[in-house]
Structure formats: structure tokens, C-alpha cells
């Protein structure tokens, strides 16, 4: 029960972080700086456009937070849990299931928002929800692989790379809101998703393969991990 409460609180905290980052991105696009022409001229049109874009920012924030969370778990949470007599098997499965639940919650939020809208962005987004899950799984897997490297070889170089990826992802998110071709890009991606089953298969298969690789590495690293507070 204590293990469930611990990971439940962690899940809620990280989901809250994802929502906060999403809101900050939306405020930056909707209030600060120059607004793209395709967002419309009226307040209602801009509000609908921001709402339509919010799931994309949820996906971006979800991938970044889940990625960083996996690294953080190997640095702090897992050694601390082992120090308070949590079994290595429970720590391993809890780590994987919590992050799958986290990205699952992001997907559900995106589905709820896009399901209530019928503009081009929402229609494009609904077509990409399935492959987007593969991308989120891949982000979790890459974070876990880097977390294994941190636990095994140290954190200095790995955290520098993670910081670069985080900053680059945030920069991409901000730039996307101002890009005149952003809506066209989403439409093209949605068209590829509907016409080419290979696109969906590669997204889900690639994410699953990376996740399996990460799980194998994590099991090996956790088996040799030292307990510390």
C-alpha cells in the first residue's frame, strides 16, 4: 500500500507538471509576442485555436516530463525505495507502470479535448493519437535508457545531453506555435497516418521495441543498484 501511495503521488505530481507546462505554452502563444495569422482575428476564433492546439502541447510536455522523470527515478527514487526495504521487483514494475499510466493519462486528455472539436487541427490530431502513443512510449524508453546510463556511469555528461534535449524540445514547442506551416504540417502527418498503415506500425513498433530494450537494461541496473537515502 505504501508503494502504491508513493507512486500515486508521483504520478499526480508529474501529471500536474505536464498540465502547468501546457498552460504556460498556451499563454505564451495566446498572450505574448506576435500571433500567427492562421489563429484568426476574433477572440472566439483564437480561443478555439488555442484549445485545438493544447493537446499537441500536452504531448510535447508529456514526452519531456516523462523523459526527465525516468532519468530522475534512477538518480533518486529507486535508490531511496531500496533503502526502505522496497523489493527490487516491486520498484522495477512500479517504475514502468507509473510512466505508462502517465502517458496514458496524457493520451486520454488529448482524446477528450479533440473529441469535442471538429476543426482541421482536431481532426488531424485524432488521426495521430495512436502513433503519438508510440512516440510517448519511445520518449519514456529513451529517458529510461539514459537513466540506466546515469546509474551505471555517472550523471554529468548524460544530464548535459538531457538538458539539451529538454531545451530543444521546449524551443520546438514555442516555435511551432508561431510557424505559419504548423497547421499544414499536422495535416500532412494526419494524411500519412490515414493512408499509410506503415506509419502507425512503425510508431507503435518502434516505441515498443525501445521500451522493451529499456526494460531489460533497467532490470539489469536495478539488480545491481545500491540502496541509499
C-alpha angles and dihedrals in degrees: 000000000000089000091052092049092049095052091039091057090046090051092051092047094051093044087053090051090053091052092047093050089048092052091048090052091049092049091049091052096039100042112016127067130347116339118224116251093236092063089078133239104262128077093238092050092050092047091051091047092051090048090050091051095045095086090056089054089046089055092047093047092043093053093048096045093045090048093052092041092058091053091047093051092059091047100047120354101052097048090046093050092050089052091059094052099265107154118245091237093055092046091051097049094040090053093052097042095047093055093045088051090049096055089040089058090050090052091049092051090050091049092051094050097043091042091064095050131068105191125115096266093051092047090049091047094052089055090054100046093096097050089040088063088058090052091051091049088050091052090052090048094050090048090051092049090051089046089055089052090050092051092046106037109015137273109256102088095030094052090049089055091046091051090052091051092047093049092045092050092049091048090051090051093052093044093049092062091058099039113112090210096051095100091046090051091053091048092051092049091049090049090053090049094052098042101038118051086186089070092059093041094051092047095050095036094047092048092048093048092050091046091052091049090049091049092053092049092045092051090052094046095045090050089062098033118124119231115240139156 
